[in-house]
Structure formats: C-alpha cells, structure tokens
Amino acid sequence: MKKTQKIKVAYQGVPGAYSYEALLKYFKNKAEPVGFATFQEAIEATENKKTDFAFLPIENATAGRVAFMHQLLPKSKLKIVGEYFFLVEHQLLAQKGAKMKDIKRVYSHPQALAQSSEFIKKHKLQEVPFGDTSAAAAYISKGADSKGAAIASATAGALYGLQTVRANIHHRKDNYTRFIILTKENKEIQKNACKKNCITSVFYQTRNIPAALFKSLSGFATEGINIIKLESFVPMFNSKAEFYLEFEGEPTQEGVKRALSELEFYSSYFKVLGTYKKDKIRCK
C-alpha cells in the first residue's frame, strides 16, 4: 500500500518548542514540521512553495500580540485559512538532581519569561532571554550553567533529558497561544473556505482625514457586524495609522460587502488577510 505523503508545515523554532508541539497537535500525523529561525523565513518558505503551510503564533493570553506577525502579514503573499488555540504549560527544567534552592538563573524565550514572571519574581531568579524555549532547554542540558534552568515544555524536557523542578509555573491557567495557519495555494484556500462561524482578518491604513477611523468602521455598526479585534499601529514619521481588524462573517455576505466597501473608501491601503473557521474554543 502506498504511503500518504505528509504535508510540509513551516514553523518558527526547533523540535520541542511550543510551536512544534502545537503544530503536531493541530495537524496530528498528517504533517512534517519544518523549523525556521524566524517568522519571516517560515512565511517565505511557504510563499516559495517549499512548504505547504505556515503555522505561526499571533497572540498570547498573557503576553499579548506577537508584534512581528502584524508587520509581516500585510506584506505576505499568503492567506490565513485557520486558527488554533493551544494551551501553553511552562515547566522549570534543570539537569537531573538539581534542587529549586540551587537555581539562580532562568533561560527562555522572552514570551515564556513574561508568562512566568510571578514565579520568577517570587524565587528571585535572574532572567536570561533566549531565542527559543527548546534551545534554552538544549543549552541547560549541556551543563553550561550549573545554577541555571530553562522554562520550556515537558516535550523539550524529555527530548533533552532534563527533570521538571517545578511544573506549570505560568501564572495564568488560561495561558493560550493563538496560532494562525497560512497558505499560498488557491486550492487549499478553496478547500478551507468558510461559510459558517467565520472570522475575517483585514489590514488597512486610514486616509489622513478627520475621524477616518470612525468613518472606516461605521459600516460595521450599520450592518450589525460584530468586530472582535481592532489593533492600531502608528509608524514613526507616518501620520497614517495602520489597523489590524477581525470581525465575524465572510466577504461574500451582502452586509459584509457593504461594510468592507465603506472601510476601503476611507483607507489609503486595504487588504483582506483571510477568512477562516473559528476555533472550537470560541464556540463553547
């Protein structure tokens, strides 16, 4: 029997990272994860069809938005075709035999450090930012710092032979990271076309006129469309504000068409980033 070829999915990080763990959970056994050093490299690989999808974080319940993503998405040739909420559970990992009282420094990605800040402060640990949680675990496994520990996943701990000194050290129990799934292929976009329980993401830049934001959004109020996210960005030396918008619905609906037409009229730049099905966690 011929084996089904796995789809290639780009992510930022290395095996054992939370993105890696979330990717496997979302795609199950259908995906071959392909790690990249940066978000941009992961996006470019998918744009160049070296990978079928990109699987990237866009926000976290504790640390907020992933700013780099909002800068990269408007320039990307990809479309958002899905979202996934992944519960991140941070573990304090150290070499076997280590005690809590022996640990003085903690290594991890800045997001993981922020999400565990209360624990870090309580135990008076020195933060050492690292490019990736799993890479931090790999570093500790080499014995480079006898008084150091890493904040990473249990998967990373098992991968690098570390012990869990303290489990679930994040201060929010709803510590979800929201990932988006992006692709370039039109057939994939059509296959994932959303007609019910949809979210549409838009990026736009308002014209430099009074009340431009109010005017750009008035159509959504008129049509009774629920806006679920609106984030602003004002580039230095640029008087035109930029916005990332998410709303319930999809562009073929008549009311949405009219609202988007009005938004585009008051915009100097406008781009629909994608329409996709809500993650099941939103529908509970």
N, C-alpha and C positions, 0 to 999 in steps of 0.2 A: 504494500500500500504506500502511495506517495505521501510524504510528509507535507503538511500545510506550511508554507513559508511564513515566518513571522514578520510582522511589520516592524520597521525600524523607527524608534521614537527617540528624539533628541531631548536631553535634559541638561541642566547645569549641575555639575558635581561629579562625584565618583561613587562606585558601589558602596552601599552602606549609608549614603546621605539620605535625608528625608525625602528629597525629590525622587530618588531612586526607589525608595520604599513605597511612596505614594503611587508612582508610575506602575509598579508591578501590581499593586492592589487594584488600580483602575482598569488596566488592560488585561489583568490576570495572566494567563500563559500565552497570550497572543502576541506579546511584544518582545522585541530585542532592544533593551536600553542602550543608548549610545551617549556617553557622557562628554560634556564640553566644559572648558574652563569658564566661559562667560555666557550670559544670556544671548548676547549678540551672535556668538558663534553657533549656538543652538538654532537660532532663527535663520541664520544664513545657510546652514546645512539643509534645513527644510525648504528654504527658498530655492536652493540649487538641486533639490530632489535627491540629496544624499541620504536623507531620512524622510519618512512618510508624514510624521507628525512632530511637533514640538510640544513639550509638556512642561509648563513654566509657572512659578508662583506669581500671583499678582497682589495678594494681601494676606495679612495675618491678624487674628483677633486681638493680639496683644501689641504687636509692633507696628500695625497699620499697613499702609500701602507699600509695595515694592516699587520705589520711585523709578528705577531704571526701566522697568517694563512700560511705564506710561510714556517714557521718552522714546522707546524703541517701537512700540506698536504703530503709531501713526506713519512711520517711515517703512514699515514692513509690507511685504507683498502677500503676507499670509492672512487668513481669516480665522476668527475664533469659531470653533464648531462644538465646543463643550466646556463644562466647568466641573470641578470636583473638589469637595471639601474634605480635607484629610486631618484627622486628629493627631497633632504632634505631641508626643510624650518624651520629655527630656530626661535622660539618665546621667548621673555623675559617674563617670567611668575612670578607673585607675588600674594600675598593674596589680596583679594578684597579691594579696597580703596587705595592701595599703589600708590605713585607717583614716577616718574622717579628720582626726586631730593632726595628722601628718600633712594634710593637703593645704598648701598656701596659695597656689595659683590655679586658675581655671582657663582652659583654652577652648575656644569655639568660635563659630560664626557670630558676627555682631547681633544678628536677629535672635539667635539662641541665647546669647548673653542677656539681651533685653528681656526676653521671655522668662528668664530665671533670675532676674535682678534681685528679687526679695530674698531668695535663698543665698545668693552671693553676698548680699549686704549683711545678712544675719550671721554668716560664718566668716565675715571679713576676709574674703578671698580677693586676690588681685586678678583682674580680668586681662586676658591676653587674646586680642582678636585674631581670628584665623580665617582663611578664605573659605573653609568648608568644615562642617561638623565632623564628617567622616575622616577628612585629612587630619583634623585635630586628634581624633582617636588613634590614627596611624602613628602620629608623632609621639603620643604618650606611650604607645606600645613599644617604641624603640628605646625607651628608658632615658630619653634626652633630658628629662626633668624629674628627678626623684620625688619632688614635692608638688608636682603638677598633676592635674586631672583634666579630663575632657568632658564637655557636655555634648552628647550625641545620642543616637538611637540605640536601642537594645540590639538591633541588627548589626550596627557598627561595632558594638562591644563584642559580640560573638565572632565577628569577622576578624577582629584584631586581638582576640584572646584576652580581653580586659574584664575586670569584675565590676559589677554595679555596686558602688559605695552607697549611693542614695538613689532611690527610684522616684520618677515622676516629680522632679524638682521645680517644674514650671508653676507659676502662681495662679494661673487660670486653668480651671478644669475644662473649659470650652476652648482650649488653645488650638483652634482650627486654622490651617493654612488653606487658602483657596487657590487652586491651580486652574489654569485655562489650557485648553487643547487647541492647537493651531495647525492648519494645513494649507497647502497651495492647490492641491488637485481639485478641480471643479467637480469631478465625480464623487469625491469624498464629501464635499460641501453639499451636494445634492442628496447624497445618501443620508447625511445627518440633518437634512432640512427639518426645521422645527415648525410645527403648526399649532401646538398646544403647550401651555405652561412655558412660554418662551421668554427669553431675555435678549434684548438687542443692545450692543455696545457701540457708542459713537464717540468720535473725537472731533472737536471743532474749535475754531478760533473766531471770536466775535469781531465784527466790524468795529472800528473806533468811533462809535457814536453814543450819545447819552442813552442810558437804560438798555443797552444792547443785550445784556443777559436776560433781563426781564422779558424783553420782546422775543428773544430766541426761544424762551420756554413757555410763552403764553399759549401756544397751540396745544401743548400737552394738557394744560388746565382746561381749555375749551373742549377738548376731545375726551376728557376724563381718563387720561393715560397715567398710570402710576410710575413716577420716577423713583427708582430705588437707590441710585447713587449719583452724586454730582461732585466732582473734584476739580479744583481750579489750579492753574499753573500760570504764573506771570514771569516770562523770561526777562532777564535783565536787559535794559535798554530797549524793551519792546512794549509799547503801550497796548498791544492787543492781547487780551487774556485768552488762555487756552483752557479747554474743559474736556474732562472725560465724563461721559454720561451713560448711565444704564437705565433702561426702562422695561416695563413688562409689555410684551407684544412683539409683532414682527412686521416688516416693512410692506407686505402685500395687503395688510388690513387698511381699509379706507381711512379710518381715523388717524392711524399712524402715518399714512402717506401725507395727509394734510399737515400734521404736526411737524413732520420732518421737512416738508416743503417750506414751512414758515421758519424753522430753525436755520435751514440752509440760506434763506433770503437774508437773514441778519448775520451770516457768517462770511468771513473772508476765506476760510478754509473749512472743509467739511468732509468727513469720511466715516462710513459705516464699517466698523471693525468686524462685525459678525452677528449672527442670530443663532441662538443655541438653546437647548432644553435646560430648564432649571435642574440643579442637583436635587436629589430626593430629600435632602435635609431641609430645603426651603419649603417643601410641600407637606411637612409634618404638622 
